[in-house]
Amino acid sequence: MTLKVRSLSTWAMLALLLAACTSPAPAPAPTLVQSPLHVSPLNPSPLNTPGAVIPVVQFRLNKPIVEGDDQVSGTGPAGIPIVIADVSFMGEALGTGKIGPDGKFSIKVPVLEKNHRIGLRVGELAGTRWKIEDFDPKGFWGDEATQVPQEAFFHDTTLVQAK
């Protein structure tokens, strides 16, 4: 019994390879997260609809932060409670607040010292419609997100600069 094998010519394989390499890559789809939130008759927001798709918004500190500052501001997902912490001192909380409906926040903190790393982490979510896992996707991470062992995950950090 003989087996006939048909193969593409070298030129045909080269043409297919060239076509595959020169085809434009598809544009990346926007980052979306399936929401695990439940409908509440008291809060019929579209974000409370099971399976609703919510946009991913980065947590970001407005930088630079300079020694002597006593306010930390930035942006993030609206309505999320946050903590501004001194990462250099075991994540000591410096101030707490909530991101406004416009996606912005400004939190009063003690006067900041240079060369301390300041971080933003998600605050207490008990009693809200969110879980900490809702903010795990990298799309929520700022430019300097970091996990500090035995402290917390900080969605963004920065080093306080000298004046």
C-alpha positions in Angstrom: 0.0 0.0 0.0 1.4 3.4 -0.9 0.5 6.7 0.7 0.5 9.8 -1.4 1.3 13.0 0.5 0.5 16.3 -1.0 2.3 19.3 0.3 2.4 23.0 -0.5 5.2 24.2 -2.6 7.8 26.3 -0.9 6.5 29.4 -2.7 3.0 28.8 -1.6 4.1 28.4 2.0 6.2 31.5 1.8 3.2 33.5 0.4 0.9 32.3 3.2 3.5 33.2 5.8 4.1 36.6 4.3 0.3 37.3 4.2 -0.1 36.3 7.8 2.8 38.6 8.9 1.6 41.6 7.0 -2.1 41.5 8.0 -2.9 44.3 10.4 -3.5 43.1 13.9 -7.1 43.6 15.2 -7.6 46.6 17.4 -7.7 45.6 21.1 -11.2 45.5 22.6 -11.9 47.9 25.5 -11.3 46.4 28.9 -14.7 45.4 30.5 -15.5 43.5 33.6 -18.6 41.4 34.3 -20.2 42.8 37.3 -21.4 40.4 40.0 -23.7 43.1 41.5 -27.3 42.4 42.2 -30.4 44.5 41.5 -31.7 46.5 44.5 -35.2 48.1 44.3 -33.8 50.9 46.4 -30.9 51.5 43.9 -31.9 50.5 40.4 -28.6 51.8 38.9 -27.5 50.0 35.8 -24.3 49.0 37.8 -26.6 47.0 40.1 -27.9 44.9 37.2 -26.6 41.3 37.4 -24.1 40.8 34.6 -23.9 44.5 33.8 -20.7 45.4 32.1 -18.8 48.2 33.9 -15.9 50.1 32.5 -12.5 49.6 34.2 -11.0 52.9 35.5 -7.5 53.1 36.8 -6.8 54.3 40.3 -4.3 57.1 40.0 -2.6 59.5 42.3 -2.0 63.0 40.9 1.8 63.2 40.7 4.2 64.5 41.7 3.5 64.6 45.4 5.9 67.0 47.2 7.2 67.2 50.8 5.0 69.6 52.7 1.8 68.6 50.8 -1.2 68.0 53.1 -3.6 66.9 50.4 -3.4 63.9 48.1 -5.7 63.9 45.0 -6.3 61.6 42.0 -8.8 59.6 40.1 -10.5 56.2 40.1 -13.8 54.4 39.9 -16.7 56.6 41.2 -18.0 55.9 44.7 -15.2 53.6 45.9 -13.9 54.1 49.4 -10.1 54.5 49.4 -7.2 54.8 51.9 -4.1 56.9 51.4 -1.3 55.2 53.3 2.4 55.6 54.0 3.8 52.5 52.4 7.3 53.2 53.9 5.8 52.9 57.4 4.0 49.5 57.2 1.0 50.9 55.3 0.0 53.3 58.1 -3.3 55.0 57.0 -2.8 58.8 56.5 -6.3 59.6 55.3 -9.5 58.0 54.0 -12.2 59.1 51.7 -14.4 58.2 48.8 -14.0 58.8 45.1 -16.6 61.3 43.9 -19.2 60.7 41.2 -17.0 62.6 38.8 -14.2 60.0 39.4 -12.0 62.4 41.4 -10.8 62.6 45.0 -8.9 64.9 47.3 -8.0 63.6 50.8 -6.5 65.5 53.6 -3.3 63.9 55.1 -0.7 64.9 57.6 2.2 67.0 56.2 4.1 64.6 54.0 7.9 64.0 54.3 10.2 63.5 51.4 11.4 60.0 50.4 8.3 58.3 51.9 6.3 56.1 49.4 2.6 57.0 49.5 0.1 54.5 48.3 -3.6 54.3 47.4 -5.5 51.2 48.3 -9.2 50.2 48.3 -10.9 51.0 51.6 -13.5 49.2 53.6 -16.1 47.7 51.3 -18.4 46.2 54.0 -21.9 47.6 53.4 -21.2 48.5 49.7 -22.1 46.6 46.6 -18.4 45.8 45.8 -16.0 43.1 46.8 -12.2 43.5 46.8 -12.0 41.0 43.9 -13.9 43.4 41.7 -10.7 45.5 41.5 -8.3 42.7 40.8 -8.0 43.1 37.0 -4.9 45.0 35.9 -7.0 47.6 34.2 -7.6 49.1 37.6 -3.9 49.4 38.4 -2.1 52.7 38.2 1.4 53.2 36.9 3.1 52.2 40.1 0.8 49.6 41.5 2.5 47.2 43.9 1.9 44.4 46.4 3.7 44.9 49.7 3.9 41.6 51.6 2.1 41.6 54.9 0.8 45.1 54.2 -1.6 45.4 51.3 -2.0 45.7 47.6 -1.7 49.4 46.5 -3.4 50.3 43.3 -1.0 53.2 42.8 2.0 54.5 44.7 4.6 57.3 44.4 7.6 58.6 46.2 7.2 61.9 47.9 9.6 64.3 46.2 11.8 67.0 47.8 10.8 70.6 47.2 
